[in-house]
């Protein structure tokens, strides 16, 4: 059907939402492997416009429900985690996304599992998806804050060698910023933005960790996102099936967002390569005219090398989507996750305190 309608063929959760979108244009029913179109909507049914709440409005209702369900089970209706842990709880990523606290170790493991997952592809994927996931959650939190549902803040945390976690004070924040400046200068970079653009995150944070340990005796530093419910009414915990379904639906929408980003980035890089190719051809032509000793064969070789260095790989989209399946899609998480979550939310006799303890222990083991 997609071939006949000249639509992109999608799989997994994206297929479900693609079919929902097509329902705006016609009514259909399934008969075995066939899809029978019964009637056509002319004009197409209206599409809900979420621009009034920003480009990430389609995620907000799910994030609101899940955060309320999570925080209402916590003492003081408050919790503090790293950004990646919040992404995991919400179902925006699966447990592989940050399986190890050291991403360099995770990349090596993924490369062993699939030779197509080169270090370059993985760094590229993380840079793009960290940005997408961060924007989705940040804009959602801003909306929920304006609705009076929750408050949020970011704390810079210090871990000492007794494994005590504490919030850095203003003096310590200045020390950390000073260390960051030293490391940036040592790496020949001007800003953190350059660190991410050049895929130097591992080196940057490794050097910061080593220098803060040397100068101040800290084991590590990290940023924590603190969320607190501000709703006064009594909240009823939902059933596990409802919670898990919300996570799955949100995950499917995030998968679609990641797929769009992969395709857009590839198209952008392809256009840039084509533009620069014309400049390269002009450069070669003018170089040959100015210097008779330059052989065409030499310039041909130089052009081939340039092409190999900068042309987007043909399998780039395929590889990025395979990484997405491994790190983002919930379908690729083992049954241990669902089984554990089911026991936590439906186990008879569990107090709220016990649920918290069990879940905290499990999240620590899965996320790492």
N, C-alpha and C positions, 0 to 999 in steps of 0.2 A: 504494500500500500504506500509506503514512504517513497519508493522508487517512482510510482505512478504520480504521486503528488509533488515530486521533486523536493522532498524533505530529507534532512539528515537522519540517518538511521541511528537510534540510540539504544543503549542497553541498561540493565540494572534499574536503579531507582529513577534515573532520568527518563526511561521509557514510559514509566507510569505518568509522569508529569507532562510528557510530550503528548500522550493520548488525551489527557485532561484538556490540554490546550486545543487539540483538534476538535474536541466536543463543542467548542465555540462556533465551529463552522458547519458541522453536520452531526446527525444522530446516527449511531451505528450499533450493531450487535454482532457478537461472535458466534460462529458456527464451526466448531472444531478448530482447525487451523486457519479458517477463513474469517474475514471481517466484511460484513454486509452493510453497506451504507443505506439507511432507510429514508432519510430526508436531509435536505440541505438548508441551513439557516441563512437566509438572505434578508437583511444584512446579518453579518456574524453577531453572535451574542456579545453583550458588552463585557469588557475585561475590567476587573477591579483595578482602579488606579490607586497605587500606594504612594504616589509622590508626595501627598500631603504629609506623610510621616517620614519621607526620605527614601532613598533607593533601597534601603535594607528593611523596609516595612514588612515584607513577607516572612521575615524570620522572627519578628518581635513577639507575636502572640505565643509562639512555641517557647522562646527564651523566657518570657514572662512566667508562663505556667511552670516550667522546669525549675527556674530559680526560686519561685515561691514554694514549690514542693520540697526543694532541697533545704532552703533556709528555715522553713517552718519546723523542721525536725531538729534544728540546732539550738543549743543553749543560747538564749538572748537573740535568737533569729539572726545570727551573724556567722560568717565564715570567711576565712582568708586562705587563698591558694595562689599559686603562680597562674599566669594566664593559660598555659597549656593544660593545666589540670582543670580549669573551668571549661575549656573547650571540650575536654574529654567527658566531663560529667554531663554536659549539655547534649552530647551526641554529635558534636560538630566534627570530631575526629574519632578514630578508633584507638585502641591501646598501643598500636605500633607507632603512632605519630611521634611520641616521645618516650619510647619504651625504655631507653636508658637516659640518665641525666646528662650523659656526655653524647652529644649528637654525632661526634666524629666516630665514636664506637658503633652507633646505630648505622651510620652510612657504610662502614666496613662490613657489617653484618648483612646489610641489604645487597651490597655488591657481590658478596659470596653467594647469596640466594639467587640472584639474577644478574648475569654479566652485562646485560643491557643497562642496568642501573649504575652508570658511571658516577664518579664523585661529582663531576660537573653537572650532570642531570639532576642529582639529588640536591645539591646546593641551590640550583636554579629553582627547583620545585619548592623548597622550603622558603626561599626569599619571597616568592610570589604568594604562596598560600598563607604564610605568616601575616602578610599584609592584608589579604582578603579576610581571614578569620578575625584579625584584630579590628578591622573596620566594622565588620558585622556586629561584633560584641560591643564595641565602644558606642556605636550609634544606637544600639538597642538599649544599653544602659542609660544613655542620655535621655532617651524617650521615657523609660520607666522612672527615671528620677523626676522628670517634669510631671509625670502622672502622680507622683507622691507615693510610689510603690516601694522604692528603695533608695538608699544612698550608697555611694561608692567612693573609694579613694585608692591610691597606690602608695604603698610603703616600701622604702628601700630597706631590706633586711640584712642583718649581719649574722653569720654563724660562727661562734667562737669554737675553740678546740675542745670544749666540753659539750659540743653539739647543742648549745643553747641558742635559740633564735630570738633576736630582738630587733626592734626598729632603730635604724640609724638616726642619731641626733643631728642637729644642724652642723656641728663641728665635724662630725664623721662624714657627712655628705660632702662637705668641702674637701676633705681628704680624698674621698673617692673620686671626685671630679678632678682633683689634681693628678691622681694616678692615671685617670683616663687621658688627660692631656699629655702626660709623659709617654704613655704607650702609643698614642696617635703620632706623636713626633718621632718616636723610635721606628714606627712603621712607615713613615713618610706620607702620612695621610693628614687631611685637614679637618675632617669631621666624621661622626659616626655614620652618616649617610654614605660616605665613601667606603667605609668598612663593609657595609652590606652590599653596595654596588659591585665591589671587587671580591665578594665571597670570602672575606677575611674574618668572619665572626669568630670562628674557633680560635684562631691565633690571637685575636684581640682580647677575648675573654680569658683565654689561658694565661696571657701575660698579665692581665689585671689581677687575676687570682694569685699568681706567683708574687707579684709586687706588693699587694695588700698583705699577703702572708709574711713577706720579708719585712715590711715596714711597720705593720701594726699587729701582726700575730693573729690575723683572722683566717678562719678555715675557708670561708667563701662568702660571697654576697649575692643577693638576688632580689628581684622585684616581686612584691606580693600584691594581689588585687583583693581588697577588702570590701565585701558586700554586706549590707545590713537592711533588713526589711523595716519599712516605716508604716506598714498597714496596721491599724489598731484592732480590726475585727479578728475574731477567732477563725483560724484556718483549719480545714479538715484535710488530713493527708489523703491523697488519691491512691487508688489501687495500682499495683505494679504494672499491670497490663496497659493502663492509661499512660503511665510515665514512660514505659518503654516505647509505646506507639508514638508518643510525642518526640522522643529522641530519634526514632527511625524517620519520621516525616521531616524533621529539621535536618537530619543528615542528608536526606535526598535532595533537599533544596541547596544545601551547602555544596554537595557534589556537582549540581548543575552550575553553581557559581564558579567552582574551580575549573570545570570543563570549559566554560566560556572564557575564563582568564587564560587558560592554556592556548586556546585557539586564537584569541586576540593577540597574545604575545607573539605567537608564531607568525601571524599575518603582519604584525608591525615589524618584526625582524626581517621578514621576507621583503617588504617594501623598502626598508632601509638598505638592505643588501643590493636590491636592484638599482636604487639611486646611486649608491657608492660604486657599483659596477661600471656605470656609465662614466663616472669620474676616473676610475682606474683605466678604462679603455682610452680615454682622452689623454691621460698621463703617459701611457705606453706609446701612443701615436706620436705625441709631441716629443718624447724622449728619443724616439728613433729618428725623427726629423733633425733634431739638434745634434745628435752624435752618430756619425756614420759607422763608428766601430761597434755600436750596440747591435748585436744580431737579433733578428726577429725571434729566433729560437730561444734566446736568453730571456727576452721579455715574455715569451709564451710560458716558459717555466715559472717566471716570477708571478705571472697572472694566475697560474694553476695553484701555486702555493698560497697566494692571497685568497683564492676561492675556497680552498680547503680550510683555511683558518676562520673565515667569516661567514660562509654560506650556512644557513640553518640546515641541520641534518634532516634528511627526508623522513627519518623515523622519529623525529623529535616529538610530535604530537602523540604518536603511539606509545613511546616510552614514558612521557609525562602522565598519560592516562593510566598506564600500568602502575606507576608509582602512586597515583591517586587511589587506585583500587586497594593497594596494600596499606596505605597510611590514613586514608580518609573514610572509606566506606565501611559502615558497621557490619555489612554482610561478611567481611573478611576477618571478623573477630571470632575467636573460638567460642564454643558453647559455654565455657567456664564463666564468661562474663554474664550472660543471661541467667545462668543457673544461680550464680552468686547473688545477683541483684534481686532475683525472685525470692530467695531465702531471706534477704535483708528486709524487703518490703512486705512480705507476706508470712514470715515465720511467726507462729503463734507464741505468745509469751515473751516476745522481745520488747523490752522497754525502749523508750526513745534514746536513752543513754547507751544501751547495748547496741542499738542500730548504728549509732554514731561510731562507737568503737569498732564494730565489725567493718563498717564501710571505710573508715579511715585506714584500717589495717589493709584492706583489700586494695584500695586505691594506691596506697604506697607500694604494694607488691606489683601491681599491674603497670602503673605509670613509671615507677622507678625514680 
